[in-house]
Amino acid sequence: MKYKRGMISPFTLFAMLFVSRVLVIFGVCSTNFAGVYAPDMLISLGIGLAIALALCVPIVFAANKKKELIKPKWLSVIYGVYFLYLGAITVGRFSFFASMEMNVKSQALFHALLIILAGAYAAWLGIEPISRFGSFIFAVTIIGIVCIVAFGIKDFSILNLFPFSKNNTVEIMENALDFAGETGEIILLAVLAPKVNGKINKAFFSAIILSFAVCGILFIYSSGVLGDVADIAAFPFYDLSQLSRLGNARLDSVYTAFWIFAVFLKCALFLYCASECFGFKKKGTSCAVSAIGLFTIVFVLSKLEFYLHSQILAIVIPFIVFGFIIPSISLLFTKKSKGEILIEKL
């Protein structure tokens, strides 16, 4: 595979999507779930994965056929705003965590501003630097997760996994929809696919499936270690990292470090894709507008106390609309170019 300027490899696509999806589990708050925090989250994850894979069919099909799903300018702008909304949820969650757990005297919006400024600079540099950083963060994330699990396994008790199912069918399905809706990285493929120097299917599906598998392992592990405490913990996975020790040293700093890196990567990725959708003549203008828009959305969501409540409707419905309905309609009504017609006749 020859190097092409402004393009990324299938592996870096895999790394960026994997880290972005696994990041969701880092900042999960127990109040965001339906029912209680229990091992049956594994069932919800499995159903959520099936739903996510089904909903991504139009975008993956379009990417393989080199079709542009968000070609009209007005639709492209709408998608750009949606990407900023998804980025705001990611940045806002971490900022909320930072102000609650890391430094109670700090302001959440201050943390958000720092991340957005750094992400805007990365987006201005382009997709190549972002993808190279994504490969690095992929390795850091894997090492961090392995360390936290390995050094905390002594506290794991299989008895904490029983009873396995504590939520009813409705609650399990609500959580499944939430897990599926949190896979907004699927929609980024509409922007990133043309920039991949190689085949995307293996990298894309591997990233989604493996990220869900890692989330499943972490859910079972946290339930086995924390037991019923996981349901009352504000941030179960952060509490889990505090129990993991290397000698006398706690590993919550390691957890926070790779979480910060992952938030920066995901923020930069959403800002880059949003700036591409807005399509200003000057790249710096697109990135600046995207950064201002992202901070504005974070500010509004924080004032609405968005991160303290269940987010299922605010995440799932937009995901279905932008990830499945609009791409499906676009595929149905996209006119074939003369080149496509000529190829079909050959």
Solvent accessible surface area in square Angstrom, and as a share of the most:
residue,aa,sasa,rsa
1,M,165,0.74
2,K,173,0.73
3,Y,160,0.61
4,K,111,0.47
5,R,206,0.75
6,G,33,0.32
7,M,50,0.22
8,I,6,0.03
9,S,42,0.27
10,P,26,0.16
11,F,109,0.45
12,T,18,0.10
13,L,0,0.00
14,F,23,0.09
15,A,0,0.00
16,M,0,0.00
17,L,0,0.00
18,F,0,0.00
19,V,1,0.01
20,S,0,0.00
21,R,2,0.01
22,V,0,0.00
23,L,6,0.03
24,V,17,0.10
25,I,4,0.02
26,F,4,0.02
27,G,6,0.06
28,V,14,0.08
29,C,11,0.06
30,S,16,0.10
31,T,80,0.46
32,N,16,0.08
33,F,17,0.07
34,A,22,0.17
35,G,40,0.38
36,V,52,0.30
37,Y,9,0.03
38,A,1,0.01
39,P,3,0.02
40,D,1,0.00
41,M,0,0.00
42,L,72,0.36
43,I,73,0.37
44,S,0,0.00
45,L,6,0.03
46,G,42,0.41
47,I,55,0.28
48,G,0,0.00
49,L,35,0.17
50,A,62,0.48
51,I,42,0.21
52,A,0,0.00
53,L,46,0.23
54,A,60,0.47
55,L,25,0.13
56,C,1,0.00
57,V,90,0.52
58,P,10,0.07
59,I,2,0.01
60,V,11,0.06
61,F,96,0.40
62,A,2,0.01
63,A,14,0.11
64,N,66,0.34
65,K,107,0.45
66,K,160,0.68
67,K,47,0.20
68,E,103,0.46
69,L,10,0.05
70,I,22,0.11
71,K,141,0.60
72,P,59,0.37
73,K,114,0.49
74,W,168,0.59
75,L,13,0.07
76,S,12,0.08
77,V,54,0.31
78,I,73,0.37
79,Y,3,0.01
80,G,0,0.00
81,V,76,0.44
82,Y,9,0.03
83,F,0,0.00
84,L,7,0.03
85,Y,42,0.16
86,L,17,0.09
87,G,0,0.00
88,A,0,0.00
89,I,8,0.04
90,T,14,0.08
91,V,0,0.00
92,G,2,0.02
93,R,26,0.10
94,F,8,0.03
95,S,2,0.01
96,F,33,0.14
97,F,0,0.00
98,A,1,0.00
99,S,19,0.12
100,M,97,0.43
101,E,64,0.29
102,M,88,0.39
103,N,76,0.39
104,V,116,0.66
105,K,179,0.76
106,S,24,0.15
107,Q,128,0.57
108,A,29,0.22
109,L,49,0.24
110,F,112,0.47
111,H,34,0.15
112,A,0,0.00
113,L,70,0.35
114,L,90,0.45
115,I,18,0.09
116,I,3,0.01
117,L,103,0.51
118,A,44,0.34
119,G,0,0.00
120,A,14,0.11
121,Y,132,0.50
122,A,10,0.08
123,A,0,0.00
124,W,125,0.44
125,L,78,0.39
126,G,7,0.07
127,I,7,0.04
128,E,25,0.11
129,P,40,0.25
130,I,3,0.02
131,S,4,0.03
132,R,149,0.54
133,F,55,0.23
134,G,0,0.00
135,S,30,0.19
136,F,108,0.45
137,I,0,0.00
138,F,35,0.15
139,A,47,0.36
140,V,36,0.21
141,T,0,0.00
142,I,57,0.29
143,I,108,0.55
144,G,2,0.02
145,I,18,0.09
146,V,88,0.50
147,C,38,0.23
148,I,8,0.04
149,V,34,0.19
150,A,55,0.43
151,F,75,0.31
152,G,2,0.02
153,I,93,0.47
154,K,138,0.59
155,D,60,0.31
156,F,65,0.27
157,S,41,0.26
158,I,108,0.55
159,L,140,0.70
160,N,53,0.27
161,L,20,0.10
162,F,130,0.54
163,P,86,0.54
164,F,74,0.31
165,S,58,0.38
166,K,78,0.33
167,N,11,0.05
168,N,86,0.44
169,T,102,0.59
170,V,99,0.57
171,E,43,0.19
172,I,21,0.11
173,M,74,0.33
174,E,66,0.29
175,N,3,0.01
176,A,0,0.00
177,L,62,0.31
178,D,15,0.08
179,F,7,0.03
180,A,2,0.02
181,G,1,0.01
182,E,19,0.09
183,T,0,0.00
184,G,3,0.03
185,E,1,0.01
186,I,1,0.00
187,I,0,0.00
188,L,0,0.00
189,L,0,0.00
190,A,26,0.20
191,V,15,0.08
192,L,0,0.00
193,A,8,0.07
194,P,87,0.55
195,K,42,0.18
196,V,9,0.05
197,N,23,0.12
198,G,37,0.35
199,K,177,0.75
200,I,11,0.06
201,N,62,0.32
202,K,171,0.72
203,A,9,0.07
204,F,0,0.00
205,F,65,0.27
206,S,44,0.28
207,A,0,0.00
208,I,0,0.00
209,I,81,0.41
210,L,74,0.37
211,S,0,0.00
212,F,7,0.03
213,A,49,0.38
214,V,19,0.11
215,C,0,0.00
216,G,5,0.04
217,I,107,0.54
218,L,10,0.05
219,F,0,0.00
220,I,38,0.19
221,Y,9,0.03
222,S,0,0.00
223,S,4,0.02
224,G,0,0.00
225,V,18,0.10
226,L,17,0.08
227,G,13,0.12
228,D,105,0.54
229,V,82,0.47
230,A,0,0.00
231,D,50,0.26
232,I,141,0.72
233,A,8,0.06
234,A,42,0.32
235,F,4,0.02
236,P,0,0.00
237,F,6,0.03
238,Y,14,0.06
239,D,37,0.19
240,L,3,0.02
241,S,0,0.00
242,Q,48,0.21
243,L,79,0.39
244,S,0,0.00
245,R,104,0.38
246,L,102,0.51
247,G,66,0.64
248,N,148,0.76
249,A,58,0.45
250,R,109,0.40
251,L,12,0.06
252,D,19,0.10
253,S,76,0.49
254,V,55,0.32
255,Y,7,0.03
256,T,16,0.09
257,A,45,0.35
258,F,3,0.01
259,W,4,0.01
260,I,67,0.34
261,F,80,0.33
262,A,0,0.00
263,V,1,0.00
264,F,48,0.20
265,L,1,0.01
266,K,10,0.04
267,C,0,0.00
268,A,1,0.01
269,L,0,0.00
270,F,3,0.01
271,L,0,0.00
272,Y,8,0.03
273,C,0,0.00
274,A,0,0.00
275,S,8,0.05
276,E,75,0.34
277,C,4,0.03
278,F,20,0.08
279,G,45,0.43
280,F,96,0.40
281,K,210,0.89
282,K,149,0.63
283,K,90,0.38
284,G,33,0.32
285,T,54,0.32
286,S,4,0.03
287,C,5,0.03
288,A,50,0.39
289,V,61,0.35
290,S,0,0.00
291,A,11,0.09
292,I,119,0.60
293,G,21,0.20
294,L,0,0.00
295,F,60,0.25
296,T,69,0.40
297,I,34,0.17
298,V,3,0.01
299,F,85,0.35
300,V,71,0.41
301,L,15,0.07
302,S,37,0.24
303,K,133,0.57
304,L,122,0.60
305,E,93,0.42
306,F,27,0.11
307,Y,13,0.05
308,L,81,0.40
309,H,102,0.46
310,S,68,0.44
311,Q,6,0.03
312,I,34,0.17
313,L,127,0.63
314,A,36,0.28
315,I,4,0.02
316,V,11,0.06
317,I,95,0.48
318,P,30,0.19
319,F,2,0.01
320,I,57,0.29
321,V,52,0.30
322,F,31,0.13
323,G,1,0.01
324,F,73,0.31
325,I,76,0.38
326,I,35,0.18
327,P,2,0.01
328,S,27,0.18
329,I,88,0.44
330,S,19,0.12
331,L,39,0.20
332,L,141,0.70
333,F,155,0.65
334,T,55,0.32
335,K,183,0.78
336,K,109,0.46
337,S,62,0.40
338,K,182,0.77
339,G,40,0.38
340,E,52,0.24
341,I,73,0.37
342,L,108,0.54
343,I,122,0.62
344,E,111,0.50
345,K,158,0.67
346,L,170,0.85
